[in-house]
Amino acid sequence: MKTAKMLFAAMVLAVPGNVRAHDWYPKECCGGNDCAPATVEQIQVTPALAQQLQTTLPKAMMISTKHGVVIVASGFKARESKDGRAHACIVKVGFGQSRLICLWLPPNI
């Protein structure tokens, strides 16, 4: 009986160590596999890109994850990152096209 209790305690203590980074993404953003750490690069908006993004802002963000690359206007509403790194949820919406669902940025970006 004592061995069973010790085994149970060891299993309970091991569970938090197995929680994946993906687990803190909210359900409204993540379909289970479309959120990941991201790189964010500021880019200049050309007239053609401005029309595509429907923006007059002079800058945009190119966001890359293992799930794809998207370009969004710099005014895209981002959440504050929980770990000081950029994260994004990107989903495929058509042949060769992706859409940004949620974005987390550290305060310095």
Secondary structure as UniProt FT lines:
FT   HELIX           2..14
FT   HELIX           16..18
FT   HELIX           21..24
FT   TURN            27..29
FT   STRAND          35..37
FT   STRAND          39..44
FT   HELIX           47..53
FT   STRAND          59..65
FT   TURN            66..67
FT   STRAND          68..73
FT   TURN            74..75
FT   STRAND          79..80
FT   STRAND          87..94
FT   TURN            95..96
FT   STRAND          97..105
FT   TURN            107..108
//
